[in-house]
Amino acid sequence: MLLMVGHTVDTVCPGKKPGDTVKTAIHDFEGDQTYSEKVGHNFQINADFDSVKSSDYDALVIPGGRAPEYLRLNEKIIKLTQEFFNANKPIASICHGPQILAAAGILSGKSCSAYPAVGPDIDQAGGKWIANNDTFSNAHVDGNLVSAPAWPAHPEWMKKFLDVLGTKIEL
């Protein structure tokens, strides 16, 4: 979506190099107590994680799914997240992504949306979890932080993120 409106996007993952792929999963809401998970697609990495410097970027997007549970254990990811936050650069986070924000210690005094199972992480980190009445379709903005509970919020989440980025779309 960011490429579509003219932004340059680098995708990175610890331990991966440009041209590598990471497997994704698709979460869906089918009436169970939690989401179901299906095999997604192979997402291509186009930049070297070890070379990433926050000063080279305007914003950070933290995806959701199960990956943040593991990514929050990576010290460089925590440091980069803190650098983006401390520089007041826009950060978009969705679903389980706020687990990284909580681990980075940047949620104190901030309000943040997330998948309901992540609400306690946000609250324990000193933030305020914004419940979404089980619609999963609304996004939330608090300063430079744009968050959403799950994939049904993608359109609103990206619209609000583009607003925070200052992106102008002309028709």
C-alpha positions as CSV (number, residue, x, y, z in Angstrom):
1,M,0.0,0.0,0.0
2,L,2.8,2.4,0.8
3,L,4.5,1.6,-2.6
4,M,1.2,2.4,-4.3
5,V,1.3,6.0,-3.2
6,G,5.0,6.5,-4.0
7,H,6.9,5.7,-0.8
8,T,10.1,3.6,-0.9
9,V,9.7,0.5,1.3
10,D,12.5,-1.7,2.6
11,T,11.4,-5.0,4.1
12,V,13.8,-6.6,6.6
13,C,14.0,-9.6,8.9
14,P,16.7,-10.7,11.3
15,G,18.9,-13.4,9.8
16,K,17.6,-12.7,6.2
17,K,19.3,-11.0,3.3
18,P,17.8,-9.3,0.2
19,G,16.2,-11.9,-2.0
20,D,15.3,-14.2,0.9
21,T,11.7,-14.8,1.8
22,V,9.8,-15.3,5.1
23,K,6.7,-17.4,5.4
24,T,3.6,-15.6,6.3
25,A,0.4,-16.8,7.9
26,I,-3.2,-15.6,7.3
27,H,-5.3,-15.1,10.4
28,D,-9.1,-15.1,10.0
29,F,-12.1,-14.7,12.3
30,E,-14.4,-17.6,11.8
31,G,-16.4,-17.6,15.0
32,D,-13.9,-19.4,17.1
33,Q,-12.6,-18.1,20.5
34,T,-9.6,-16.7,18.7
35,Y,-8.4,-16.4,15.1
36,S,-7.7,-19.3,12.8
37,E,-4.4,-19.6,11.1
38,K,-3.7,-20.7,7.5
39,V,-0.6,-20.8,5.4
40,G,0.1,-17.5,3.7
41,H,2.6,-16.6,1.1
42,N,6.4,-16.2,0.9
43,F,7.1,-12.5,1.5
44,Q,10.3,-11.3,-0.2
45,I,12.9,-9.4,1.8
46,N,14.5,-6.5,-0.2
47,A,17.0,-5.0,2.3
48,D,19.7,-6.2,4.7
49,F,18.5,-6.1,8.4
50,D,22.1,-5.8,9.7
51,S,22.6,-2.6,7.7
52,V,19.3,-0.8,8.8
53,K,19.8,2.6,10.5
54,S,16.7,4.4,11.8
55,S,18.2,7.7,10.6
56,D,17.8,6.5,7.0
57,Y,14.0,6.2,7.2
58,D,11.0,8.4,7.7
59,A,8.8,5.8,9.4
60,L,8.5,2.3,10.8
61,V,5.8,-0.3,10.1
62,I,5.5,-3.2,12.5
63,P,3.4,-6.1,11.2
64,G,1.1,-8.3,13.2
65,G,0.6,-12.0,13.4
66,R,2.8,-14.2,15.5
67,A,6.1,-12.8,14.5
68,P,6.2,-9.9,17.0
69,E,6.2,-12.5,19.9
70,Y,9.7,-13.6,18.6
71,L,10.9,-10.3,17.1
72,R,10.6,-8.5,20.4
73,L,13.4,-10.7,21.7
74,N,15.8,-9.2,19.2
75,E,17.8,-6.4,20.8
76,K,18.4,-4.5,17.5
77,I,14.6,-4.4,16.8
78,I,14.0,-3.0,20.3
79,K,16.7,-0.4,19.8
80,L,15.4,0.6,16.3
81,T,11.9,0.9,17.6
82,Q,13.1,3.2,20.4
83,E,15.1,5.3,18.0
84,F,12.1,5.8,15.7
85,F,9.9,6.7,18.7
86,N,12.4,9.0,20.3
87,A,12.9,10.8,16.9
88,N,9.0,11.2,16.8
89,K,8.9,9.4,13.5
90,P,5.6,7.8,12.5
91,I,5.2,4.2,13.7
92,A,2.4,1.9,12.4
93,S,1.7,-1.2,14.3
94,I,-1.1,-3.7,13.9
95,C,-2.5,-6.9,15.6
96,H,0.3,-8.4,17.8
97,G,2.8,-5.7,16.6
98,P,2.4,-3.7,19.9
99,Q,4.2,-6.5,21.7
100,I,7.3,-5.0,20.2
101,L,6.2,-1.5,21.3
102,A,5.7,-2.8,24.8
103,A,9.0,-4.6,24.9
104,A,10.7,-1.4,23.7
105,G,9.2,0.5,26.7
106,I,7.6,3.2,24.6
107,L,4.0,2.9,25.5
108,S,4.0,4.7,28.8
109,G,1.2,7.3,28.6
110,K,0.2,6.3,25.1
111,S,-3.0,4.8,23.9
112,C,-2.8,1.9,21.4
113,S,-5.1,-0.5,19.6
114,A,-4.1,-4.2,19.2
115,Y,-5.5,-7.6,19.0
116,P,-7.4,-8.2,22.3
117,A,-4.8,-10.8,23.5
118,V,-2.2,-8.0,23.4
119,G,-4.2,-5.6,25.5
120,P,-2.6,-6.8,28.8
121,D,0.9,-6.2,27.3
122,I,0.0,-2.7,26.5
123,D,-1.5,-2.0,29.9
124,Q,1.4,-3.6,31.7
125,A,3.8,-1.4,29.7
126,G,2.0,1.7,31.0
127,G,-0.1,2.4,28.0
128,K,-3.9,2.3,27.5
129,W,-5.3,-0.5,25.3
130,I,-8.1,0.8,23.1
131,A,-10.7,-1.9,22.8
132,N,-12.5,-2.2,19.5
133,N,-15.8,-3.8,20.4
134,D,-14.9,-6.9,18.4
135,T,-15.1,-5.2,15.0
136,F,-11.4,-5.3,14.3
137,S,-11.9,-2.6,11.7
138,N,-11.0,0.7,13.4
139,A,-7.6,2.2,13.7
140,H,-6.3,4.6,16.4
141,V,-3.8,7.5,16.4
142,D,-1.9,8.8,19.4
143,G,0.7,11.3,18.3
144,N,3.2,9.5,16.0
145,L,1.7,6.1,16.8
146,V,-0.9,4.6,14.5
147,S,-2.3,1.2,15.6
148,A,-5.1,-1.2,14.7
149,P,-6.4,-4.5,16.0
150,A,-6.3,-6.8,12.9
151,W,-6.3,-7.0,9.1
152,P,-10.0,-5.8,8.7
153,A,-8.6,-2.4,9.8
154,H,-6.0,-2.2,7.0
155,P,-7.8,0.5,5.0
156,E,-8.3,2.8,7.9
157,W,-4.9,2.0,9.5
158,M,-3.1,2.9,6.3
159,K,-5.2,6.0,5.7
160,K,-4.4,7.3,9.2
161,F,-0.7,6.3,8.8
162,L,-0.5,8.2,5.5
163,D,-2.1,11.2,7.3
164,V,0.6,11.1,10.1
165,L,3.3,10.7,7.4
166,G,2.0,13.8,5.7
167,T,1.4,11.9,2.4
168,K,-0.8,13.8,-0.1
169,I,-2.8,11.8,-2.6
170,E,-4.2,13.9,-5.5
171,L,-6.9,12.6,-7.7
